Structure formats: structure tokens, C-alpha cells
């Protein structure tokens, strides 16, 4: 099973994401932002970082990269797609996910270990978890405050499309403690904290982030 | 050469922590006039000659697609005299 990991100029976490994909048991395939070629991957991860320097708005310019045109097309047809941190911002700017990520409410760049609860285990990225499972993974961002209008929030809540919530105090002002959401089909997931940095206890605060990567393998072999 | 200005502002209902930070810094410096501050972005686009209606429509489209994020921002396009 081949999982693509996109590198934009300014991406930071592509290597960790690829390592996490391998740890989950799938083959990691590097995808370059300027190539209109998905190399026959079965799923794609948009990793964290500061693509295109976060110029204009986070994710705003990446959305128009040649590789994104293909990814958006395939995601609309059902290909599993996970955006982590900056990847989540790209997914919102691409309108694959509703809402937007804005400046943390206290303006500080946050970098800490954060507990989140997994609230929807029906996506290809979360099916290895148990409903309500709490995991500890790093959160590191400056613009991680999830915002949307009331109608969208009601829709997300009503359809169970909030896949993860922050546990405890709200770290960044996100509405309803939203840490991650999915689209109506359930194949596209955006997540602000970083599971790829928590796949073993040598380098991460836990190994609980690995669940996202074993999930996708299980979803693909089904 | 004509300058087309696009002002992009967060929608009123969207929290603006940067504007709030400016608003709380002002009184610390002795400026007590501000009830509130909102911070936005301004784009200055130069075009050759007088812009046509079609060109302005293109700028509007670019403002909608790239310069602003309509989920959280509003924009205004105007020609600077």
C-alpha cells in the first residue's frame, strides 16, 4: 500500500510523516509540489510546516500547487487524504474541509504535548482507535484556531464530523475545542496536532500517534 | 500607471487577536482614543493605463479566489486616483 507524502517549499514534517507511514506498515512515497504526478499512491498526507512561507495566509498558495490539483480531484473521488497542521490549513484553503484556521487566540506560537480525544473512528485515518480514546501528541502551531460560522459548526457537530477535540483547557481558541474534522464523505481529515511526532516513546511523548498510520493501512487493505 | 487597491479585513464576527493586541498596546503608550482595533491587509496592484471594467472584474475574481479567504474575510476593490 502506497501513501504519498507531499513536500512543498517550506514543509517541515515530511520526513517524520514518511517515517510514521513506514512504522504503520505502508510504503511512503515522496510527492513533489511541482509535479502533476501522484505516482499511483492509494492515499496522501499533507504534512506540517510553513509551505510557501505561510505567505498571504497559511496554506493559501500551496492550494494552487500542481500536485494539489490532482490531489483535490482524487480526494473528491474518495481517496483518503490527511492534512496535519499546515496540511489542515491547506485543506481548508482548498475548500475540501469547511472553516478556516486563524491565529491562536493568545497570539503565541504553541509547542507542547497535548491530550486529544478521538471522537469519530469511522474515517480511514482513525479506525484503529476506540471511540473517545485519549491520546497525547505534540501540538505546535501559530495559527491553529479553528473558526467557522454557526451553521457549519452545527453541521459538523450534528454529523459527527469532529474527529478529535482538545482535552482540558482550550489551547488556541478553536471553536468547540476542535482539533480535527472530516468532510461529508469521511475520506478527508484535517488535524492540527501532530501524530507523526508520536510514534515511539524514544522521540515522542507517546506512541499513540501511530494509530493514524495503522488506521490508513487497515483501511487500504480492507 | 494606475493603482488598484484591495483591502482585506477579517469578517466582524471573526476574532482578531492581532487587532486586540494592538488595542491593548495603545493605552500602554498613552494613546487612549481607541475603542477597538481591527487589523487587515492591503494589496496595491499597479496596472498600465486606466483599468477597464473587465480588468476590475478580474481583480474582483482574484480577490475572491486568492487575496482573501471568503470563509473568514471580506474584501473591497477600488481604484486609487
Contacts between the chains, C-beta under 8 A, distances in Angstrom:
chain1	res1	chain2	res2	distance
A	56	B	66	7.3
A	56	B	67	7.4
A	57	B	69	5.7
A	60	B	66	6.9
A	60	B	69	6.9
A	64	B	66	7.7
A	92	B	71	7.3
A	93	B	69	6.6
A	98	B	71	7.5
A	99	B	71	6.4
A	100	B	69	5.7
A	100	B	71	4.6
A	100	B	72	4.5
A	102	B	10	7.9
A	102	B	14	6.7
A	102	B	15	7.1
A	102	B	17	8.0
A	102	B	72	6.4
A	103	B	17	5.0
A	103	B	18	6.2
A	104	B	17	7.1
A	105	B	15	6.4
A	105	B	17	5.5
A	106	B	17	7.1
A	107	B	17	5.0
A	107	B	18	6.9
A	107	B	21	5.7
A	145	B	15	7.4
A	147	B	14	5.9
A	147	B	15	7.2
A	147	B	71	8.0
A	147	B	72	6.1
A	148	B	71	7.1
A	149	B	13	7.6
A	173	B	15	6.5
A	173	B	17	7.6
